[in-house]
Amino acid sequence: MRRILFLVLLLSPLAASPSTAQEARRSAKDYFDEGVARKSKGDWEGALADFSKAIEIEPNFAAAYFQRGWLRTTPDGYNAALADFSKALELNPNMTDALEQRAFVLFKRNDLDAAIADYDRLIALGWHPSQSYYMRGVMKSTKGDLDGAVADFTAIISMSAEDKGSDKSMAYLARGLALRQKGDADGAIADFDAAISVDPRSALAYFDRAQAFEDKGEAEKARTDYETAIKLQPDLAKNVKKGVSEKVERARQTADEREDARFAGQPKSAREYWDRGNHFLSKDDLDSAVADFSKAVELDPKLAAAYNSRGVAYLKKNEPDKAAADFSKYIELTPLEPGGYNNRGNLRQQTGDLEGAVADYTKALELAPNMNHLYCVRGVTLVLAGREEEARPDLEQCVRRDPRAKEWLDSRVESARKQRAAGRP
């Protein structure tokens, strides 16, 4: 009888409790893995439920709190997200992803001191130093600690030459803005000069330098910089003061006359044809531009830039198939250059191939992860495709990296929603 009773106890749930506990731990991991898979597919509601179930089974599952907090990072969910990130950090104080996301939520809630404290920890942990110093500098600048902001941006600039130029260009821009706020126009101009030397096509650097020249009363230099900024990024024109706009227009006319005189002669080489083609392209003389780019690739079939420029001209001429062929040829010749993927992504978005556009923008970001414009356009494309939850991180990244992009981005997102509602991709 005792033997039978012993066997019954051995087979009872109490006797099996170690195995059951082990199964519960496995189940928490299973729910977590399923949540990660659902999140990657855009099923954020299902992922949220899975992470919550994992936490229910295993209350000390730090990674599950982080993932759930990430999904809750919306204006309506900031409090819940903050609680999740804080719990994840309580369980794993060195979880840098949770620290960075909590700092972002604190920043959005305007709790700048707490956000700065989190970036202090991130810097101590060595997490992406240039990004950490940059964000801490932005937060210090926002709260009026301009000296602290300048010190942080200086730290980025002082980092080794191995750091990417785009990070340094952003740091020079940000430090220049802080110096201008401090009333140091000369120091600001020196930083904008440096930003332009790192990235000669930075429209914002020219625009900001123009404003600093205005502060000094150097109208001619301001006019020239405004003109360059507007050529590189036409939508900046609306931000130029009315009185300056008239000067810019006159300067543009003078510059056009000089350019016309420069290209009056007959080109002799492929690059000269490409150069003149770009001149025609800037004046929207598309037929002449295409003719010159075609002559350039006839003379030098490996002149990649001519294919890219001709693709832009074909796109403006509403000849998408020819544009796609040229962008693809450019990518074939320069597979590590993000510009071709960006241009082909723009084409695909305009022609309704939204999945193709997202793929191209993603590839461009792999090659140039600090090119903020790509986060913006990929986010807008995802909104256009009805994938708003997937778009949210890109849209937030766009504004986080450049708060001045918010107005433009809001307009593009609203336009994308209207296009989707009207059934027009």
SULRA-V244936 format. One line per field, one symbol per residue. psi: psi as a letter, one per 40 degrees, with the letter a starting at -180 (. if undefined). burial: I if it has 16 or more other C-alpha atoms within 10 Angstrom, else O. A space follows every 50 residues. Layout:
psi = ???
burial = ???
This chain:
psi = ddddddddddeidddeddddddddddddddddddddddddeegddddddd dddddddgefgddddddddddegideeddddddddddddddgefgddddd ddddddddefgdddddddddddddefhgddddddddddddddeegddddd dddddddeiiediidddddddddddddddddeegddddddddddddddge fgdddddddddddddeegddddddddddddddgdeedeehiddddddddd ddddddddddddedihididddddddddddddefgddddddddddddddg eegdddddddddddddefgddddddddddddddgeehddddddddddddd eegddddddddddddddgeegdddddddddddddeegddddddddddddd dgdeeddddddddddddddddefh.
burial = OOOOOOOOOOOOOOOOOOOOOOOOOOIIIIIIIIIIOIIOOOIIOIIIOI IIIIIOIIOIIIIIIIIIIIIIIIOOOIIIIIOIIIIIIOIOOOIIIIII IIIIIIIOOOOIOOIIOIIOIIIOOOIOIIIIIIIIIIIIIOOOOIOIII OIIIIIIOOOOOOOIIIIIIIIIIIIIIIIOOOIIIIIIOIIIIIIOIIO IIIIIIIIIIIIIIIOOOIOIIIIIIIIIIIOOOOIIOOIOOOOIOIIOO IIOOOOOOOOOOIOOOIOOIIIIIIIIIIIIOOOOIOIIIOIIIIIIOOO OOIIIIIIIIIIIIIOOOOIOIIIOIIIIIIOIOOOOIIIIIIIIIIIIO OOIIOIIIOIIIIIIOIIOIIIIIIIIIIIIIIIIIOIIIIIIIIIOIII IOOOIIOOIOOIIOOIIOOOOOOOI
